[in-house]
Amino acid sequence: MRETRAWVLHRGERQRDGQAVPGTLVEESFSFPDPGPEDVVAEPIYGCWEGNMGHALQRVPVDICRLRREDKVVLGNAGVVRVVEVGSAVTRVRPGDHCLVFCNAEPDAHGYPVKVLAYDATHTMGLLAHRTRLPQRVLIPLPRHSRHSLKQWAAFSLRYITAWSNWRLAWGCFRLQVSESDCPVPFVVGWGGGVAYAQLRLARFAGCRVAMVASQEERLRHLEAVGIIPIDRRDFPDLNLDAARFASDADYRRRYTQSEKCFLARMKEAGRGQDVSIFLDHIGGPLLQASLKALGREGVIASAGWKLGADLMDLSRSTECTKRHQHINTHYARFSEAVAAVGFAEESGWLPPVDDERVYAWDEVPRLARDVEAGGVASYFPLYQVHPEQAHRDTQEAA
């Protein structure tokens, strides 16, 4: 067994009323097995705080410790690591390599993820540790002498790979129905955070007109600076739909209807009269009705997440069929997609612009968790640092 320092999430107590009690991260010694033939021991350098980490701390929808039948777990499934030690059968990486974490821990027969590293995949550990054990299949060596920073690659590893897979399918479905001559400049809109942001950057590479909904001033300014039309979420504050309340509460119904009208007007304005061609909705249920109303004929609504609700409202299948709407749902990616995404990013510069953003130190990780939960982080890619970069540079120079 090996010992390391880690930020650990312990199993929660069962509650009689069925309500989950949020967990906290505790810094302590953590034991993990010696690496097997296909495993590596690695030092995390930068990690990126992801939505699944917040879900784990809130124990919503599940207590992942109980789900995994483990007393405690180490979270963190996005970032960059330096390989320290490799098992006897490892061929993909070698000591000193700088690798992207690819969090597809248990793929299905076609390579798509069933369970995710350091979340619901049992006996896996993440990057909130000074050293971690990882199977070689979840590591992608970064391009040697990359033009891009370690911070950028750490922020890239989960959200951008998710974006690549989801966009690839959404764009393909749209172009199967609507040719370039039919619609030379599609209009693409995103709800959500880093995944939608990454997809809109891809959409710009494809020649699309793009817009994104955000509520923080800093984010709105940044979107405009990178060529994404900013749409202020605060202009339609009552858009989250509660169907039961809509039916029973006249005042709520009036406020929701007003917000929906404002939202649809903003969509028309941003699209210069054009309906939305592809709607990237990673928020979920409360916004689906409004998103579908903004979506044009032969449009695509694509999702890889459900921040505000996994359960969707009742749909009119006849309406969706008549309008030829395509509903795309994906979960992360398979390995070949991740490798393709890394190659495209290195060549084109399609990476998050995070070099000038704050990086939380090791002892600030609990604060990072609180800041994200409270909505106090402007970045779409909140980073934390475990080890300094210099060790990696020294290893490269020695090689």
C-alpha positions in Angstrom: 0.0 0.0 0.0 1.0 3.6 -0.6 0.3 6.7 1.5 -0.3 10.2 0.3 -1.9 13.5 1.5 -5.3 14.1 0.0 -8.5 16.1 0.2 -11.0 13.3 1.1 -14.8 13.1 0.9 -16.2 10.7 3.6 -19.5 8.7 3.4 -22.5 10.7 4.6 -25.0 9.6 7.3 -28.4 8.3 6.2 -31.1 10.8 6.9 -34.6 9.7 7.9 -36.3 12.5 5.9 -34.4 11.5 2.8 -32.6 14.8 2.5 -28.9 14.6 1.7 -26.5 16.4 4.1 -23.7 18.0 2.1 -20.2 16.8 2.7 -17.0 18.6 3.2 -13.4 17.9 2.1 -11.0 16.8 4.8 -7.3 16.9 4.4 -5.8 13.6 5.7 -3.5 10.7 4.9 -5.0 8.4 2.2 -3.9 4.8 1.4 -4.0 3.3 -2.1 -2.9 0.0 -3.5 0.5 -0.5 -5.2 0.2 0.0 -8.9 -0.7 -3.0 -11.0 0.9 -3.9 -14.4 -1.5 -1.5 -16.3 -1.3 1.3 -13.7 0.8 4.4 -13.2 1.6 6.6 -10.2 1.4 10.3 -11.0 1.7 13.7 -9.4 -1.2 16.0 -10.3 0.0 19.5 -11.3 -3.2 21.4 -12.1 -6.7 20.2 -11.7 -10.0 21.8 -12.9 -13.0 21.9 -10.6 -15.9 20.2 -12.4 -19.6 20.0 -11.9 -19.5 16.4 -10.8 -17.2 17.3 -7.9 -19.9 19.7 -6.6 -22.6 17.1 -7.1 -20.4 14.7 -5.0 -20.1 17.2 -2.2 -23.8 18.0 -2.2 -24.5 14.2 -2.4 -27.0 15.0 -5.2 -28.3 12.9 -6.9 -26.4 10.2 -4.9 -23.9 9.8 -2.1 -21.0 8.5 -4.3 -19.3 6.9 -1.3 -22.4 4.8 -0.7 -22.8 4.1 -4.4 -19.3 2.8 -4.6 -19.6 1.0 -1.2 -16.5 2.9 0.0 -16.0 4.8 3.2 -14.1 7.7 1.5 -13.1 8.8 -1.9 -10.7 11.2 -3.6 -12.4 13.4 -6.2 -10.9 15.3 -9.2 -11.2 13.9 -12.7 -10.0 16.8 -14.8 -6.4 18.1 -15.1 -2.8 17.4 -16.0 -0.4 15.0 -14.2 3.2 14.1 -14.4 3.9 10.4 -14.5 6.3 9.2 -11.7 6.1 5.4 -11.9 4.7 2.9 -14.4 3.6 -0.7 -14.2 5.3 -3.5 -16.1 2.7 -3.6 -18.9 2.3 0.1 -19.4 3.2 1.2 -23.0 1.3 4.4 -23.5 3.3 6.6 -21.1 6.7 6.7 -19.4 8.1 8.5 -16.3 8.3 12.2 -16.7 5.5 12.3 -19.3 3.0 15.1 -18.9 -0.5 13.7 -19.5 -4.1 14.9 -19.8 -6.5 13.0 -17.6 -9.2 11.3 -19.7 -11.9 10.4 -17.2 -13.7 7.5 -19.1 -12.9 4.9 -16.5 -15.4 2.1 -17.6 -16.3 2.2 -21.3 -19.0 0.3 -23.0 -18.6 -2.1 -25.9 -18.2 0.9 -28.3 -15.9 2.9 -26.0 -18.3 5.4 -24.6 -18.3 5.9 -20.8 -20.5 4.0 -18.5 -18.7 5.1 -15.3 -16.4 8.1 -14.6 -13.0 8.2 -12.9 -13.1 9.5 -9.4 -16.9 9.7 -9.4 -19.0 6.6 -9.8 -16.3 4.2 -10.9 -15.4 2.1 -7.9 -11.8 1.9 -6.5 -10.7 4.9 -8.6 -9.0 8.0 -7.2 -8.7 11.5 -8.5 -6.4 14.5 -8.5 -7.1 16.0 -5.1 -4.0 14.1 -3.8 -0.3 14.6 -3.8 0.1 11.3 -5.6 -2.6 9.3 -7.4 -2.8 5.8 -9.0 -4.4 5.8 -12.5 -4.9 3.1 -15.1 -2.9 4.0 -18.3 -6.1 4.0 -20.3 -7.2 7.3 -18.7 -4.1 9.1 -19.7 -3.3 11.0 -22.9 0.3 12.1 -23.4 0.3 15.8 -24.3 2.1 16.9 -27.4 5.8 17.3 -26.8 6.9 20.9 -26.8 3.2 22.0 -26.9 2.6 25.6 -27.8 0.0 25.8 -25.0 0.3 26.0 -21.2 -0.3 23.3 -18.6 -3.1 25.4 -17.2 -4.9 25.4 -20.6 -4.6 21.7 -21.0 -5.9 21.1 -17.4 -8.9 23.2 -18.1 -9.4 21.4 -21.5 -9.4 17.8 -20.2 -13.1 17.3 -19.3 -15.2 20.2 -20.6 -13.5 20.6 -24.0 -13.5 16.8 -24.7 -17.2 16.7 -23.7 -17.8 19.6 -26.0 -16.0 18.0 -28.9 -18.0 14.8 -28.8 -21.4 16.5 -28.3 -20.7 19.2 -31.0 -19.5 16.5 -33.5 -22.9 14.8 -33.2 -25.0 17.9 -33.1 -23.3 19.5 -36.1 -23.4 16.2 -38.1 -27.2 15.9 -37.4 -27.8 19.5 -38.5 -25.9 19.1 -41.7 -27.6 15.8 -42.6 -30.9 17.8 -42.8 -29.7 21.3 -43.8 -27.0 21.7 -46.4 -24.5 24.5 -46.5 -26.3 25.9 -49.5 -29.6 25.8 -47.5 -28.1 27.6 -44.6 -24.6 29.0 -45.1 -24.4 30.6 -41.6 -26.2 28.6 -38.9 -27.1 30.4 -35.7 -25.9 28.6 -32.6 -26.8 29.5 -29.0 -25.5 28.1 -25.7 -26.8 27.8 -22.2 -24.4 26.7 -19.5 -20.7 27.1 -18.7 -17.4 25.8 -20.0 -18.8 23.0 -22.3 -21.2 25.4 -24.1 -18.3 28.0 -24.3 -16.0 25.4 -25.9 -18.7 24.3 -28.4 -19.4 27.9 -29.5 -15.7 28.3 -30.2 -15.9 25.2 -32.4 -19.1 26.6 -34.0 -17.1 29.7 -35.0 -14.5 27.5 -36.7 -17.4 26.1 -38.7 -18.5 29.6 -39.8 -21.6 29.9 -37.5 -23.0 33.0 -35.9 -22.8 32.3 -32.1 -24.4 33.6 -28.9 -24.2 32.6 -25.3 -26.4 33.4 -22.2 -24.6 34.5 -19.1 -25.4 36.6 -16.0 -22.0 37.8 -14.7 -20.6 41.1 -16.0 -17.1 39.6 -16.3 -18.4 36.7 -18.4 -20.5 38.9 -20.6 -17.5 41.2 -21.3 -15.3 38.2 -22.1 -17.8 36.6 -24.5 -18.0 39.8 -26.5 -14.2 40.0 -26.6 -13.9 36.6 -28.1 -16.6 37.1 -30.8 -19.5 35.4 -29.0 -22.7 37.5 -28.8 -23.4 38.0 -25.1 -27.1 37.6 -23.9 -27.7 38.8 -20.4 -29.6 36.2 -18.4 -30.8 38.9 -16.0 -33.1 40.3 -18.6 -35.5 37.3 -18.2 -35.2 36.4 -14.5 -38.3 34.3 -14.2 -37.7 31.9 -17.1 -37.2 28.8 -15.1 -40.4 26.8 -15.7 -42.2 25.1 -12.9 -45.1 23.4 -14.7 -47.3 22.9 -11.6 -46.8 26.4 -10.4 -47.5 27.8 -13.9 -50.9 26.0 -13.8 -51.9 27.2 -10.3 -50.2 30.6 -9.7 -51.5 33.4 -11.9 -48.7 35.9 -10.8 -46.0 33.3 -11.5 -47.6 32.5 -14.9 -47.6 36.2 -15.8 -43.9 36.7 -14.8 -42.8 33.5 -16.6 -44.7 34.5 -19.7 -43.1 37.9 -19.7 -39.6 36.5 -19.2 -40.2 34.0 -22.0 -41.3 36.7 -24.4 -38.2 38.7 -23.6 -35.9 35.7 -24.0 -37.4 34.9 -27.5 -37.0 38.6 -28.5 -33.4 38.5 -27.5 -32.8 35.3 -29.5 -34.4 37.0 -32.6 -32.3 40.1 -32.1 -29.0 38.1 -31.7 -29.8 36.0 -34.7 -30.8 39.0 -36.8 -34.2 37.5 -37.4 -32.9 34.0 -37.9 -34.2 31.1 -35.7 -31.7 29.1 -33.7 -30.2 26.3 -35.7 -28.5 24.5 -32.8 -29.2 25.1 -29.2 -26.6 23.9 -26.7 -28.6 23.3 -23.5 -26.5 21.9 -20.6 -28.9 23.4 -18.0 -31.9 21.0 -18.2 -35.6 20.8 -17.5 -36.6 24.3 -16.5 -35.3 25.9 -19.7 -36.3 23.3 -22.2 -39.7 24.8 -23.2 -38.1 28.2 -23.9 -35.2 26.6 -25.8 -37.5 24.6 -28.1 -39.6 27.7 -28.8 -36.5 29.5 -30.0 -35.3 26.5 -32.1 -36.0 26.7 -35.8 -37.3 24.0 -38.1 -34.8 21.2 -38.6 -33.0 22.5 -35.6 -30.9 20.5 -33.1 -31.0 20.7 -29.3 -27.9 19.2 -27.8 -27.1 18.4 -24.2 -24.3 16.8 -22.2 -25.5 17.9 -18.7 -28.4 18.8 -16.5 -27.3 21.5 -14.1 -30.9 22.5 -13.1 -32.8 19.3 -13.6 -32.4 15.9 -15.2 -36.1 15.4 -15.6 -37.6 17.0 -18.7 -41.1 18.4 -19.3 -43.6 16.5 -21.4 -42.9 17.0 -25.0 -45.3 17.0 -27.9 -43.9 14.3 -30.1 -46.1 15.4 -33.0 -44.7 18.9 -32.8 -41.1 17.7 -32.6 -41.6 15.4 -35.5 -43.3 18.0 -37.7 -40.6 20.5 -37.0 -37.9 17.8 -37.5 -36.2 18.7 -34.3 -33.3 16.4 -33.4 -32.5 15.9 -29.7 -28.9 15.0 -29.0 -27.7 13.6 -25.6 -24.1 12.6 -24.9 -22.0 11.8 -21.9 -18.3 12.7 -22.2 -16.5 10.9 -25.0 -14.6 7.8 -26.2 -10.8 7.7 -26.4 -10.5 8.3 -30.2 -12.5 11.5 -29.9 -10.4 12.7 -27.1 -7.2 12.1 -29.1 -8.7 13.9 -32.0 -9.8 16.9 -29.8 -6.2 17.2 -28.4 -4.7 17.2 -31.9 -7.1 19.8 -33.2 -6.5 22.0 -30.1 -2.8 21.9 -30.5 -3.0 22.8 -34.1 -5.7 25.4 -34.0 -5.4 26.9 -30.5 -8.9 25.8 -29.5 -8.2 25.8 -25.7 -9.5 27.8 -22.7 -8.0 31.2 -22.2 -7.0 30.7 -18.5 -3.4 31.7 -18.3 -4.2 35.0 -16.5 -6.9 33.6 -14.2 -6.6 32.8 -10.6 -5.4 29.4 -9.6 -6.3 28.1 -6.1 -3.5 26.7 -4.0 -3.6 23.3 -2.4 -4.8 24.6 1.0 -7.4 26.7 -0.7 -9.3 23.8 -2.3 -12.2 23.8 0.2 -12.6 27.5 -0.5 -12.7 26.8 -4.2 -15.5 24.3 -3.6 -17.4 26.9 -1.6 -16.8 29.7 -4.1 -18.1 27.6 -7.0 -21.2 26.5 -5.1 -22.0 30.1 -4.2 -21.5 31.3 -7.8 -18.6 33.4 -6.8 -16.2 32.2 -9.6 -16.3 34.1 -12.8 -14.1 31.6 -14.7 -15.8 28.8 -16.7 -12.7 26.8 -15.7 -11.8 27.1 -12.0 -8.3 25.7 -11.5 -6.3 24.5 -8.5 -2.7 23.5 -8.2 -1.2 20.5 -6.4 2.5 20.4 -7.6 4.6 23.1 -9.3 5.3 23.0 -13.0 9.1 23.1 -12.5 9.5 19.4 -11.7 8.1 18.6 -15.1 10.4 21.1 -16.9 13.4 19.7 -15.0 12.5 16.1 -16.1 12.1 17.2 -19.8 15.5 19.0 -19.7 17.2 16.0 -18.2 15.7 13.7 -20.8 
